[in-house]
Amino acid sequence: MESKIKILNAVKFIGGTILAIGIIIFSIGLIENDYKLLTSFGIGTIMGSVFIFLIGVFFVASEEMVEKIYSQDK
């Protein structure tokens, strides 16, 4: 159980950090008129952080289901 909490905390920290960076890049791209390319990089970074978070949660949930099925077999 402790390893799942460690994985969730790591995914939460990394996803949150990348999300904050993406929001900053997106905001700079929106505020400054000359940096339209930064807006797309910001959107991509935000989507990447959400993807990283969802994959981490999926790994923890699938590990829990595998352990539950394995414990029922014994």
C-alpha positions as CSV (number, residue, x, y, z in Angstrom):
1,M,0.0,0.0,0.0
2,E,2.9,2.3,0.8
3,S,4.3,2.0,-2.7
4,K,1.0,3.1,-4.2
5,I,1.0,6.2,-2.1
6,K,4.6,7.0,-3.2
7,I,3.7,6.5,-6.9
8,L,0.6,8.7,-6.5
9,N,2.5,11.4,-4.7
10,A,5.3,11.4,-7.4
11,V,2.7,11.5,-10.2
12,K,0.9,14.3,-8.4
13,F,4.0,16.4,-7.9
14,I,5.4,15.9,-11.4
15,G,2.0,16.5,-13.0
16,G,1.4,19.6,-11.0
17,T,4.8,21.0,-11.7
18,I,4.4,20.5,-15.5
19,L,0.9,21.8,-15.3
20,A,2.1,25.0,-13.7
21,I,4.8,25.4,-16.3
22,G,2.3,24.9,-19.0
23,I,-0.1,27.5,-17.6
24,I,2.7,30.0,-17.4
25,I,3.8,29.3,-21.0
26,F,0.2,29.5,-22.2
27,S,-0.4,32.8,-20.3
28,I,2.8,34.3,-21.8
29,G,1.7,33.3,-25.2
30,L,-1.8,34.8,-24.8
31,I,-0.6,38.1,-23.2
32,E,2.2,38.8,-25.7
33,N,1.0,39.1,-29.2
34,D,4.2,38.2,-30.9
35,Y,4.5,34.8,-29.2
36,K,1.7,32.8,-30.8
37,L,3.9,29.7,-30.9
38,L,4.2,29.8,-27.1
39,T,0.4,29.4,-26.8
40,S,0.5,26.1,-28.7
41,F,3.5,24.9,-26.6
42,G,1.6,25.8,-23.4
43,I,-1.5,23.9,-24.6
44,G,0.7,20.9,-25.4
45,T,2.4,21.1,-22.0
46,I,-0.9,21.2,-20.2
47,M,-2.2,18.2,-22.1
48,G,1.0,16.3,-21.4
49,S,0.7,16.9,-17.7
50,V,-2.9,15.7,-17.7
51,F,-1.8,12.6,-19.7
52,I,1.1,11.9,-17.2
53,F,-1.3,12.2,-14.3
54,L,-3.9,9.9,-15.8
55,I,-1.4,7.3,-16.8
56,G,0.0,7.3,-13.2
57,V,-3.4,6.9,-11.7
58,F,-4.2,4.1,-14.2
59,F,-1.0,2.2,-13.3
60,V,-1.9,2.4,-9.6
61,A,-5.5,1.3,-10.2
62,S,-4.4,-1.6,-12.4
63,E,-1.8,-2.7,-9.9
64,E,-4.4,-2.8,-7.2
65,M,-6.8,-4.8,-9.4
66,V,-4.0,-7.3,-10.2
67,E,-3.2,-7.7,-6.5
68,K,-6.9,-8.2,-5.7
69,I,-7.3,-10.9,-8.3
70,Y,-4.0,-12.6,-7.3
71,S,-5.1,-12.7,-3.6
72,Q,-8.5,-14.2,-4.5
73,D,-6.7,-17.0,-6.4
74,K,-4.9,-18.2,-3.3
